[in-house]
Amino acid sequence: MNDDEALDLYVKRVNELLSTRLVTSGDLRTSLSMRASVDQPMELSVHEPDEEALRSFLLTFRQFVSDKEGTRVAQDIYAHIRDDIYDRFFDATAQPNDGSDISDRS
């Protein structure tokens, strides 16, 4: 996969995450509350995201973090940028200082 394809895949996966029901509904919150009183029974209330919406979100999200998915796009992009920055740094430090900025070199 070349860099353009990797970036296109990353953008596609991000858009898929943004369009999931879990994200569009804004119902990602989880809460637990408990009320107790001496003369009343204990009350417990739980709010969880919809299970199907959460599963759908996680199926797409795992592609960003799982080694087994083969589409760790964010890590691939980061590695490429990091390598480019290292290359520029070492190229710049190996050359005499001519007063130019490191970002001017490519």
C-alpha positions in Angstrom: 0.0 0.0 0.0 1.5 3.3 -1.0 1.2 6.5 1.1 -1.8 7.9 -0.8 -3.7 4.7 -0.4 -2.9 4.5 3.3 -4.1 8.1 3.8 -7.3 7.4 1.8 -7.9 4.3 3.9 -7.3 6.3 7.1 -9.8 9.0 6.0 -12.3 6.4 5.0 -12.1 4.7 8.4 -12.4 8.0 10.3 -15.5 8.8 8.3 -16.9 5.4 9.1 -16.3 6.0 12.8 -17.9 9.5 12.6 -21.0 8.0 10.9 -21.6 5.2 13.4 -24.8 5.4 15.4 -22.9 5.6 18.6 -21.1 8.8 17.5 -24.0 10.4 15.8 -26.4 9.8 18.7 -23.8 11.1 21.2 -24.8 8.3 23.5 -21.3 7.1 24.4 -21.7 7.9 28.1 -21.8 5.2 30.8 -23.1 6.0 34.3 -24.0 4.2 37.5 -25.8 5.8 40.3 -27.0 4.5 43.6 -29.4 5.9 46.2 -29.7 4.5 49.7 -31.8 5.6 52.6 -32.5 4.0 56.0 -36.2 3.7 55.5 -36.2 3.1 51.7 -34.9 0.2 49.6 -31.7 0.9 47.7 -32.1 2.2 44.2 -29.5 1.4 41.5 -29.6 2.9 38.1 -27.3 2.2 35.2 -26.9 3.8 31.8 -24.9 2.0 29.1 -24.5 2.7 25.4 -26.6 0.6 23.1 -24.8 -2.7 22.7 -25.2 -3.0 18.9 -24.1 0.6 18.4 -21.0 -0.1 20.6 -20.2 -3.3 18.7 -20.5 -1.5 15.3 -18.2 1.3 16.6 -15.6 -1.1 18.0 -15.5 -3.2 14.8 -14.2 -0.1 12.9 -12.2 1.3 15.8 -10.1 -1.9 16.1 -8.7 -1.3 12.7 -6.8 1.7 14.1 -5.2 -0.2 17.0 -5.0 -3.9 16.1 -1.8 -5.4 14.8 -3.9 -8.3 13.2 -6.1 -6.0 11.2 -3.3 -5.0 8.8 -4.6 -1.4 8.6 -2.9 0.3 11.4 -3.1 3.4 9.3 -2.4 6.0 12.0 0.7 4.2 13.2 1.9 3.8 9.6 1.4 7.5 8.9 3.1 8.4 12.2 6.1 6.2 11.4 6.4 7.7 7.9 6.4 11.2 9.3 8.7 10.3 12.1 11.2 8.8 9.7 11.0 11.8 7.4 11.7 14.1 10.4 14.7 12.0 11.5 16.0 12.0 8.0 15.7 15.8 7.8 17.3 16.2 11.2 20.3 14.0 10.5 20.7 15.5 7.0 20.7 19.0 8.6 23.2 18.1 11.3 25.6 16.4 8.9 25.8 19.6 6.7 27.5 22.8 7.7 25.1 25.4 9.0 24.3 27.8 6.2 21.6 29.7 8.2 18.7 28.0 6.5 15.8 26.5 8.4 15.6 22.7 8.6 12.1 22.9 7.2 13.5 24.4 4.0 15.2 21.2 3.1 13.4 18.3 1.4 
